[in-house]
Structure formats: structure tokens, C-alpha cells
């Protein structure tokens, strides 16, 4: 698919031509676990109905729980052709974020991955139940989801993912000082992710 991983010692000019170098800078609207100033940042593009994303979501929790030098940024990449329900689920996580900021976003997202059978299997009726489960105001949540106010935010993540060279989920980029140094294609096992991270100087 043409997205070669830049090596750390390549001059920056080479990376400009490389699609993986175009990962959007992390901002206050991002969903982050860990310290934003950590040495290594993993930016993951994920689809809540993707079975591989479900597995990798657990893996990434292990990675950040066990490594203070690693921060995880979650971005939306629902693939409507495969999982028509995923876009709305991504919007639901943003409605959780609106009510309870980053903490609610992660609780909601973790719960979606915990209970979905994947492959478009989560009933839409579960979305307000998850909101209730994590302690949100369900009426406000339903109003938010019904309004479609976060459609553009989810779409912006998808657009950024396309620019970065994402062609499936999960797709993750390892950044050091804002620059892509490696990628994690698909749901790599914990040991593989740790091996990649150990090679970063």
C-alpha cells in the first residue's frame, strides 16, 4: 500500500513525502491515557465494531498501565462499509466526553469494547444503557446523540487517518517528539508492541 515506515535517522525532508509523517498534532480535543509529555506517544485509529480493535484495546491498556513513558491517543476510524453502526458508536463516545470529559470518554469506550460482539453486533439500544452504566445523565446523552453534533469531529479523525495512511483498523503510529518513528499495523500482541517500543532510543 506504499506507506513505508520512516527510520529514525532519515533526514526530515524524506519524511515529508511519507504519508505516515502526517499524523495530526495532539491537542486538547484528543482522548489520551497517560502523560501528554511522555517520551513515546502511540496514536491509534480504531473502529468500535472491529474485532481486532477489541483485542488491541485491551493490549494498549496493558501497554500504558505498565509503562509510564508511553501515552496512548485514541482516534476514531469507523469503517461504515464493514460496520454501519460504528460511526454512531464513535459519536456516542464523544457525547460521553461532552458530559464527563476524558474520564467518561474512556469509561464509555472501554464498555463498548467490553460488551460488543463486534462486526456490527452491538444493538443501538445499548448506547444509552452504557451511558447510564457509567453514570452519565441519560437524557442529556440522548439529546447529544440525536443532534449529531459530533459527526464532524468523528469525520475529522477519519480524514486525518486517511492522510496518515490508515488503510485498516486498528492502525497505530508511534511518535517521538511529534514525529512518526514506527507503526503498529493491526492488532499486534503485547510482546510485539513492547519489542517495538524497546527499540526506540
Residue, then its C-alpha position, 0 to 999 in steps of 0.5 A: x500500500x506504499x506507506x513505508x515506515x520512516x527510520x529514525x535517522x532519515x533526514x526530515x525532508x524524506x519524511x515529508x513525502x511519507x504519508x505516515x509523517x502526517x499524523x495530526x498534532x495532539x491537542x486538547x480535543x484528543x482522548x489520551x491515557x497517560x502523560x501528554x509529555x511522555x517520551x513515546x506517544x502511540x496514536x491509534x485509529x480504531x473502529x468500535x465494531x472491529x474485532x481486532x480493535x477489541x483485542x488491541x484495546x485491551x493490549x494498549x491498556x496493558x501497554x500504558x498501565x505498565x509503562x509510564x513513558x508511553x501515552x496512548x491517543x485514541x482516534x476514531x476510524x469507523x469503517x461504515x462499509x464493514x460496520x454501519x453502526x460504528x460511526x454512531x458508536x464513535x459519536x456516542x463516545x464523544x457525547x460521553x466526553x461532552x458530559x464527563x470529559x476524558x474520564x467518561x470518554x474512556x469509561x464509555x469506550x472501554x464498555x463498548x469494547x467490553x460488551x460488543x460482539x463486534x462486526x456490527x453486533x452491538x444493538x443501538x439500544x445499548x448506547x444509552x444503557x452504557x451511558x447510564x452504566x457509567x453514570x452519565x445523565x441519560x437524557x442529556x446523552x440522548x439529546x447529544x446523540x440525536x443532534x449529531x453534533x459530533x459527526x464532524x469531529x468523528x469525520x475529522x479523525x477519519x480524514x486525518x487517518x486517511x492522510x496518515x495512511x490508515x488503510x485498516x483498523x486498528x492502525x497505530x503510529x508511534x511518535x517521538x517528539x511529534x514525529x512518526x518513528x514506527x507503526x503498529x499495523x493491526x492488532x499486534x500482541x503485547x510482546x510485539x508492541x513492547x519489542x517495538x517500543x524497546x527499540x526506540x532510543 
